[in-house]
Amino acid sequence: MIDTKEFKNRRKRLMDMMGSESIAILPTASVSIRNRDVEFPFRPDSDFYYLTGYSEPEAVVVLIPDRDEGEYILFCRERDEKMETWHGRRSGLQGALEIYAADDAFPVEDMDDILPGLIEGHERVFYNMGSNQNFDQRVLGWVNQIKSNVRSGAVAPDEFISLNHFLHEMRLYKSRYEISLMRKAAKISAKAHKRAMKSCMPGMYEYQLEGELISEFIKNGARHSAYPAIVGSGANSCILHYTDNSDAIVEGDLLLIDSGAEYQCYASDITRTFPVNGKYTGAQRDIYSLVLAAQKAAIDEIKPGKYWNNPHDAAVKVLTEGLVDLGILKGNIDDLIENEEYTKYYMHRTGHWLGMDVHDVGDYKLDGEWRMLEAGMVMTVEPGIYLPASQDLSRELHNIGVRIEDDVVVTKDGNDVLSKDAPKTINEIEELMADAA
């Protein structure tokens, strides 16, 4: 059962911001065809699910502040014995009322008849124009239908307002309920990363370890990954978004796994890098230790009153100093940072917002300035160093790609690492792999 009180509070907060004389319309995602008549597994639109908890396709939520007959209206599929025999159970209109606490529920096929009457008389329509072109045309059609009757006394809205600004700012601050789901997703993912470390052997294929990850997700109630897994060994560890996962795992190489479970529509995002044979070489140990130190420095910067960019700046400083100490970069530290010389080996940001989407919504800057961190925000921390084979590098450094990523929530007095159960020190990883050998 969903927490109806949680979703009710979200809808109330949004409607309070919308004010009177307004209506919000938000469809869920469409079913997508994978090939011919095979569909991709359906996943509801994040904004839609955030307000409703409703996970079935072909649905639209309508919010009307101060409507006497009920503020929360759900258009959805009706019960259909024949269709349910083929495709599974539906909640139907009664389920929309009883399970999802809608004030009113109507068949989704009746929207064209009902929605113009709901829109009529409201000054503002809150709707994300441009996200769904087919639905855009329907909304404009309903408004134009009202406008065609203004001589008969109909009152058409004269303003369209995007829902994104309000909804995405709300979603940036996670409630206790949301953090509990994200903690669960991270714990499941940590188990999967441990399983991959224990299962890894030279001669395996990357996709076999991907299978171990997915199996552990499903075993623990996370039916889907939050994103396609990255399982890159050797040279593949230096490809940031490598998802082929098709090569054999070779003795002596490092293996980078970036994989996270999605639990009840909330994402985790964890990366670990470990030696295929269970023992880091000297060069691998040097690079890994440097990235780990950079991650620690970044996490230490996560607390209320700090700015979004502070963790990145801290990681860049540690990485640049370390690359100079190792002879990979040469020059003055401050100059190297100012000129972004480090980006040859560290070319991405240190993190991103995390929530219902793995790259979650929320502005990183306000009025042109990095925004200040506040309790309830959740972010990833993922510094890395990538050293593909190059004449600029000594041979022992070739094809060493290291990224270490954790999920961190800002608390009222600091931070909490949700993914702390995934081993990441050299000793923890080597001991875990030795015990599994």
Secondary structure, DSSP 8 states (H G I E B T S, - for coil): ---HHHHHHHHHHHHHHH-SSEEEEEE-----EEETTEE------HHHHHHH----SS-EEEE-TT-TT-SEEEEE----HHHHHHH----HHHHHHHTS--SEEEEGGGHHHHHHHHHTT-SEEE--TTS-HHHHHHHHHHHHHHHTTGGGT-----EEE-SHHHHHHHHHS--HHHHHHHHHHHHHHHHHHHHHHHH--TT-BHHHHHHHHHHHHHHTT--EESS--EEEEGGGGGSTT-----SB--TT-EEEEEE-EEETTEE--EEEEEETTS---HHHHHHHHHHHHHHHHHHHT-STTSBTTHHHHHHHHHHHHHHHHTTSS-S-HHHHHHTTGGGGT--S-S--B-SSSSS----SEETTEE-B--TT-EEEE--EEEE-S-TTS-GGGTTEEEE-BEEEEEETTEEEETTTTS--SHHHHHHHHHHH-
